[in-house]
Amino acid sequence: MSSGDDQYDGQAPAYGHGFEARPLWSVRDRDAEQLRELLRRRGFVEFTEGGDGFVVEHPDDEGPMLLVHTRQPRSERVAAEQDYGRLLEQAGYRFAPNATGDGEGWRVRPQPAAAGDTSTDGA
C-alpha cells in the first residue's frame, strides 16, 4: 500500500509539494494547502501527533474543505475558531460554521481566484 507521499506511476505531483513535502496531486490538494499556508503565515499551528492545532481536509473533489481545531478545552477551541473566522473573511474565503455537525469547525470554499485557476485543467 502506498503512503501517498511518493510519486504515482513515476510522475511528480501535478501541483508540486506543500509544507513538509506534502504532495499536491490535485486542485483540491493545492487549494487545501493554500488555506493551510495562510493559517500558518498568520501564526496558527497545524495539528501534529505531538500537539493540537488546526486541520484542513478536503474529503471530496467537490464541495467545501473542512477546517477544525483540535485543542482542548472547548473554550480555547472556540476562541481559535473565532480567530479563523475573522481571517477567512479578511482573506476572501466563503465559509460556514458547524463543519462537524456538533457546532464546531468550518466548511470553507476555495478563494474565488483559486477556483478560477481550475478552468484550464479540464475539471
Backbone torsions as a table, in degrees:
resi	resn	phi	psi	omega
1	MET	NA	131.9	-179.6
2	SER	-82.0	144.9	179.5
3	SER	-80.4	-11.3	-176.9
4	GLY	86.7	-9.0	179.6
5	ASP	-85.1	-18.3	-179.9
6	ASP	-94.2	169.1	180.0
7	GLN	-71.2	145.9	173.6
8	TYR	-87.0	130.1	176.2
9	ASP	48.0	35.8	176.8
10	GLY	76.0	9.3	-179.6
11	GLN	-105.4	146.6	176.7
12	ALA	-75.0	153.8	176.6
13	PRO	-56.6	137.2	-174.8
14	ALA	-58.0	-31.2	-177.0
15	TYR	-114.6	23.3	176.6
16	GLY	77.3	-148.7	-178.3
17	HIS	-126.1	146.8	176.8
18	GLY	-99.5	-156.1	-180.0
19	PHE	-55.1	136.7	-179.4
20	GLU	53.2	37.7	174.9
21	ALA	63.2	25.8	177.2
22	ARG	-64.3	122.1	-179.0
23	PRO	-71.5	136.9	-179.2
24	LEU	-112.0	88.2	-173.7
25	TRP	-79.9	-28.2	-172.0
26	SER	-133.5	170.2	174.7
27	VAL	-57.9	-39.6	179.4
28	ARG	-64.1	-40.7	175.6
29	ASP	-59.4	-45.3	-179.4
30	ARG	-61.9	-46.1	-179.1
31	ASP	-62.5	-42.8	178.6
32	ALA	-64.0	-39.2	179.0
33	GLU	-67.6	-36.4	176.5
34	GLN	-61.8	-40.0	177.7
35	LEU	-66.9	-44.7	177.8
36	ARG	-59.2	-43.5	-178.9
37	GLU	-61.5	-43.5	177.6
38	LEU	-58.8	-47.1	-179.5
39	LEU	-62.5	-43.6	179.1
40	ARG	-63.7	-42.9	179.5
41	ARG	-60.1	-31.7	-179.4
42	ARG	-88.1	9.1	172.7
43	GLY	94.1	3.3	177.0
44	PHE	-78.8	146.4	-177.5
45	VAL	-100.4	134.2	178.3
46	GLU	-82.4	143.8	178.5
47	PHE	-57.8	137.4	170.8
48	THR	-134.8	169.0	177.8
49	GLU	-62.1	-24.0	-178.4
50	GLY	-93.4	-4.6	-177.5
51	GLY	-166.1	162.2	-179.2
52	ASP	-78.9	162.8	177.6
53	GLY	164.7	-164.6	-177.7
54	PHE	-85.1	155.5	175.3
55	VAL	-132.4	130.3	174.1
56	VAL	-117.2	126.0	177.7
57	GLU	-130.9	157.0	174.1
58	HIS	-132.8	90.3	-172.0
59	PRO	-68.0	-20.4	-176.7
60	ASP	-130.8	165.8	174.2
61	ASP	-75.3	-18.1	179.5
62	GLU	-122.1	167.4	174.4
63	GLY	82.9	-175.1	-173.3
64	PRO	-77.8	158.4	169.0
65	MET	-83.7	163.4	177.9
66	LEU	-113.0	131.9	177.2
67	LEU	-123.7	119.6	177.9
68	VAL	-134.2	161.1	178.9
69	HIS	-119.9	134.2	-172.1
70	THR	-94.7	-2.8	-173.6
71	ARG	-66.2	143.9	171.8
72	GLN	-115.4	150.7	-1.3
73	PRO	-75.7	173.8	-174.8
74	ARG	-56.6	-38.0	-178.0
75	SER	-61.0	-37.7	177.5
76	GLU	-70.1	-37.6	177.9
77	ARG	-63.3	-44.7	-179.4
78	VAL	-64.2	-41.9	178.7
79	ALA	-62.1	-43.0	178.7
80	ALA	-63.6	-42.3	-179.4
81	GLU	-66.0	-32.4	174.6
82	GLN	-64.6	-40.3	176.3
83	ASP	-63.7	-40.4	177.1
84	TYR	-59.4	-44.2	-178.8
85	GLY	-58.9	-44.5	178.5
86	ARG	-62.6	-43.7	-179.6
87	LEU	-65.7	-44.5	179.1
88	LEU	-59.3	-41.9	179.2
89	GLU	-64.1	-46.3	179.8
90	GLN	-61.4	-35.3	-176.6
91	ALA	-84.7	-3.7	176.2
92	GLY	87.0	15.5	176.5
93	TYR	-78.7	149.2	168.4
94	ARG	-95.1	133.8	-175.4
95	PHE	-153.4	161.1	176.7
96	ALA	-142.5	143.6	178.8
97	PRO	-73.9	172.4	172.7
98	ASN	73.6	48.4	179.0
99	ALA	-65.2	-30.8	-173.2
100	THR	-92.6	-8.9	-177.9
101	GLY	84.4	-4.4	177.8
102	ASP	-117.6	24.3	175.5
103	GLY	89.7	5.1	-177.0
104	GLU	-121.4	158.7	176.3
105	GLY	80.3	177.5	-177.7
106	TRP	-133.3	146.1	166.1
107	ARG	-99.2	120.7	-171.8
108	VAL	-121.8	129.4	175.1
109	ARG	-93.0	146.6	177.2
110	PRO	-57.1	154.6	175.7
111	GLN	-59.6	144.3	-179.9
112	PRO	-53.8	-38.8	179.7
113	ALA	-63.9	-40.7	178.9
114	ALA	-67.6	-41.3	180.0
115	ALA	-64.4	-35.7	178.7
116	GLY	-66.5	-27.1	-179.7
117	ASP	-67.3	-18.3	-174.2
118	THR	-79.1	-7.8	-174.8
119	SER	-66.3	-20.3	-177.5
120	THR	-89.9	-4.8	-176.2
121	ASP	-101.3	6.4	175.8
122	GLY	78.5	5.7	-178.3
123	ALA	-79.4	NA	NA
